[in-house]
């Protein structure tokens, strides 16, 4: 196959491969690297012998991502605080030239809540569940990737399926946006009761900064504790918290991006951070505060400061 034709064939599968890799790793940078590496392996292979290029590339990406998941598990042992997926942050309106990742996060399976549950699985469980249930890869091929027997691959997927069933389903975008807007307005008003009323009783806060800045090191649970935590942040950082807040889509649904700002004598400075949310029963159920700059590879805003 001529090189130009092979490139075109590969590019026709790029969005699919990015979706596979992102759901497998929860990392934009790892997903993009895995897709690029799959091209290098294809370039080295005898393409004429490949019957189904899409399936071949999916399998290759699965193997690459398995290695990256195992490396991530080692990195987490030294990580400070909670670990969240790398968010994909885009503008409220579609880009004139949309990035393939914008299409990837339109899929509800790539919402933050779903990826967080996948993060609780072992690398082998995640690969088995995502490849088979998410992308229809036969269990014998999944088993070959994992280096195990087919029945063992089925068992891994079954166990992972039970864990994944705990994911909070994504609500329609309009319902999500209304709940988030209600919470942010209550926080701006500074009234504790109004903030609590905007929250699900079991609301939680998960922060991810790896020690680079202040956030919730441990998961905060309960509407009252959630409200007091965020109102405390407003007092600490001042009104700039809201003026610096840019509404964006975080993995396809309303959240915010703050490029960072300098404080004053009474208030602290803040680095860049991404805020995402999960909504349940019309109320905000979870807030995700992502402030680790190593997880900003998926911020695709044209006016973002370099």
C-alpha positions in Angstrom: 0.0 0.0 0.0 1.5 3.4 -1.0 2.5 5.5 2.0 0.0 8.3 1.2 -2.8 5.8 1.1 -1.7 4.2 4.4 -1.7 7.6 6.0 -5.2 8.4 4.8 -6.4 5.0 6.1 -4.8 5.6 9.5 -6.2 9.0 9.8 -9.7 7.7 9.1 -9.3 5.6 12.3 -7.7 8.4 14.5 -10.9 9.5 16.3 -11.8 6.0 17.1 -8.3 5.2 18.4 -8.3 8.4 20.5 -11.6 7.3 22.0 -10.2 3.9 22.8 -7.0 5.2 24.3 -8.6 8.0 26.3 -11.2 5.7 27.9 -8.5 3.1 28.6 -6.0 5.6 30.3 -8.1 8.6 31.3 -5.1 10.7 30.1 -5.1 13.0 27.1 -1.4 12.9 26.8 -1.2 9.1 27.1 -4.0 8.7 24.6 -2.3 10.9 22.0 1.0 9.2 22.6 -0.6 5.8 22.2 -2.2 6.7 18.9 1.1 8.1 17.6 2.9 5.0 18.7 0.3 2.8 16.9 1.1 4.7 13.7 4.8 4.0 14.1 4.1 0.3 14.6 1.9 0.3 11.6 4.6 2.0 9.5 7.0 -0.8 10.5 4.5 -3.6 9.8 3.6 -5.2 6.5 0.3 -3.4 6.0 -0.6 -5.7 3.0 -1.1 -8.6 5.4 -3.5 -6.8 7.7 -7.1 -7.8 6.9 -8.9 -5.4 9.2 -6.9 -2.3 9.8 -9.3 -0.8 12.4 -9.3 -4.0 14.5 -5.5 -4.3 14.2 -4.9 -0.7 15.3 -7.4 -1.1 18.2 -5.5 -4.2 19.4 -2.2 -2.3 19.2 -3.5 0.7 21.1 -4.9 -1.7 23.7 -1.5 -3.2 24.3 0.2 0.2 24.4 -2.4 1.5 26.9 -2.1 -1.5 29.1 1.6 -0.7 29.6 0.7 2.9 30.3 -1.9 1.9 32.9 0.7 -0.2 34.7 3.1 2.7 34.7 0.4 5.0 36.0 -0.3 2.6 38.8 3.3 2.9 39.9 3.2 6.7 39.7 0.2 6.9 41.9 2.1 5.3 44.8 4.0 8.6 45.1 1.0 10.9 44.2 -0.1 13.5 46.8 -3.9 13.4 47.4 -6.5 12.2 44.9 -6.0 11.2 41.3 -8.4 12.4 38.7 -8.5 11.8 34.9 -7.1 14.4 32.6 -10.0 16.6 31.6 -10.9 17.6 28.0 -11.8 21.3 28.1 -13.4 23.0 25.2 -15.3 26.2 24.5 -19.1 26.3 24.9 -19.5 26.6 21.1 -17.9 24.0 18.7 -14.6 25.1 17.2 -14.4 26.1 13.5 -11.9 23.3 13.2 -12.8 20.9 15.9 -10.1 18.8 17.5 -10.8 15.0 17.4 -11.0 15.0 21.2 -14.0 17.3 21.0 -15.9 14.4 19.3 -14.5 11.9 21.7 -16.0 13.5 24.8 -19.4 13.8 23.3 -19.7 10.1 24.2 -21.3 9.7 27.7 -18.8 7.0 28.5 -16.1 9.6 28.6 -17.7 11.8 31.2 -15.5 12.4 34.3 -17.7 10.3 36.6 -17.4 7.3 34.2 -13.6 7.6 33.9 -13.3 8.0 37.7 -15.0 4.6 38.2 -12.7 3.1 35.6 -9.8 4.4 37.6 -10.8 2.1 40.4 -10.2 -1.0 38.3 -7.0 -2.9 37.9 -5.3 -2.3 34.5 -6.3 -5.8 33.3 -9.9 -5.3 34.3 -10.1 -1.9 32.6 -8.7 -3.2 29.4 -11.1 -6.2 29.4 -14.1 -4.1 30.1 -13.4 -1.1 27.8 -12.2 -3.2 24.8 -15.0 -5.8 24.9 -18.0 -3.9 26.3 -17.1 -0.5 24.9 -15.6 -1.3 21.5 -16.7 -4.9 20.8 -13.2 -6.5 20.8 -13.7 -10.3 21.1 -12.6 -11.9 24.3 -10.1 -14.1 22.6 -8.3 -11.0 21.3 -8.6 -9.3 24.7 -7.1 -12.4 26.3 -4.2 -12.2 23.8 -3.5 -8.6 24.8 -3.5 -9.5 28.5 -1.5 -12.7 28.0 -4.2 -14.8 29.7 -6.8 -17.4 28.7 -10.2 -16.4 27.3 -12.3 -17.5 30.3 -10.0 -15.3 32.5 -10.6 -12.3 30.3 -14.4 -12.9 30.6 -14.1 -13.0 34.3 -12.1 -9.8 34.5 -14.7 -8.0 32.4 -17.5 -9.4 34.6 -15.9 -8.1 37.8 -15.2 -4.7 36.2 -18.8 -4.5 34.9 -20.1 -4.7 38.5 -17.8 -1.8 39.6 -18.7 0.2 36.5 -22.4 -0.2 37.3 -21.9 2.3 40.2 -21.2 5.2 37.8 -23.6 8.1 38.2 -25.4 8.3 34.8 -24.8 11.5 32.9 -27.9 13.7 32.8 -29.0 15.7 29.7 -26.8 18.7 29.1 -29.5 21.2 29.9 -30.3 19.6 33.3 -26.6 19.5 34.1 -26.1 23.2 33.2 -29.0 24.4 35.2 -27.8 22.5 38.3 -24.2 23.8 38.0 -25.4 27.4 37.4 -27.7 27.2 40.4 -24.7 26.1 42.6 -22.4 28.8 41.3 -25.0 31.5 41.8 -25.5 30.3 45.4 -21.7 30.3 46.0 -21.5 33.9 44.6 -24.3 34.9 47.0 -22.3 33.5 49.9 -25.4 32.0 51.7 -24.7 28.6 53.2 -28.3 27.4 53.1 -28.6 28.3 49.4 -25.5 26.4 48.6 -26.6 23.3 50.5 -30.0 23.5 48.7 -28.2 23.3 45.4 -26.4 20.1 46.4 -27.3 16.5 46.5 -27.3 15.3 50.2 -24.5 12.9 49.4 -22.5 15.5 47.5 -18.7 15.1 47.4 -15.6 17.1 46.4 -12.5 15.5 44.8 -9.4 17.6 44.3 -6.3 16.8 42.3 -3.2 18.9 42.6 -0.4 16.5 43.5 0.8 18.9 46.2 1.2 21.8 43.7 -1.4 24.0 45.3 -4.2 24.0 47.8 -7.2 21.7 47.2 -9.1 18.9 49.0 -6.4 16.3 49.7 -9.1 13.8 50.9 -12.5 13.3 49.5 -15.1 15.7 51.1 -18.5 14.0 51.6 -21.8 15.5 52.5 -23.7 18.7 51.3 -22.8 20.7 54.4 -19.1 20.0 54.3 -19.1 20.5 50.5 -20.7 23.9 51.0 -18.4 25.0 53.8 -15.4 24.0 51.8 -16.3 26.0 48.7 -17.4 29.0 50.7 -14.1 28.9 52.5 -12.3 29.0 49.2 -14.3 32.1 48.2 -13.3 33.8 51.4 -9.6 32.8 50.8 -9.4 33.8 47.2 -11.9 36.7 47.1 -14.3 37.8 44.4 -11.6 37.1 41.8 -12.7 33.5 42.0 -15.8 34.3 40.0 -14.5 37.1 37.7 -11.6 34.8 36.6 -14.0 31.8 36.0 -14.5 31.0 32.4 -17.5 28.8 31.5 -16.4 25.8 29.4 -17.3 22.3 28.6 -15.4 19.8 30.7 -15.7 16.4 29.1 -18.7 17.6 27.2 -20.7 19.3 30.0 -20.7 22.6 31.7 -17.8 23.4 34.0 -15.2 26.1 34.3 -11.6 27.0 33.7 -9.6 29.6 35.6 -6.3 30.7 34.0 -5.1 31.8 37.5 -4.8 35.2 39.1 -2.7 37.2 41.5 -4.1 37.9 45.0 -3.8 40.9 47.1 -3.1 41.7 50.8 -6.3 40.1 51.8 -6.6 37.2 49.4 -4.4 34.4 48.1 -3.3 34.0 44.5 -4.6 31.0 42.5 -3.0 28.9 39.8 -4.9 27.7 36.8 -7.5 25.0 37.5 -10.4 23.1 35.9 -13.7 22.5 37.6 -16.0 19.7 36.5 -19.3 18.5 37.9 -21.6 15.5 38.1 -25.4 16.0 38.6 -27.8 13.6 40.2 -31.6 14.2 40.7 -31.3 17.8 39.4 -28.6 18.7 42.0 -24.9 18.9 41.9 -23.6 15.5 43.2 -19.8 15.9 42.7 -17.3 18.6 42.1 -13.9 17.9 40.6 -11.1 20.5 41.3 -8.2 19.7 38.9 -5.2 22.0 39.6 -2.3 19.7 38.7 -0.7 21.4 35.7 0.5 18.1 34.4 -3.1 17.2 33.6 -3.8 20.2 31.4 -2.9 18.6 28.0 -6.6 18.5 27.2 -7.3 22.2 27.6 -8.2 23.3 24.0 -9.2 27.0 24.4 -8.0 29.4 21.8 -7.6 32.3 24.3 -5.8 30.2 26.9 -2.6 31.9 28.0 0.5 30.0 26.9 
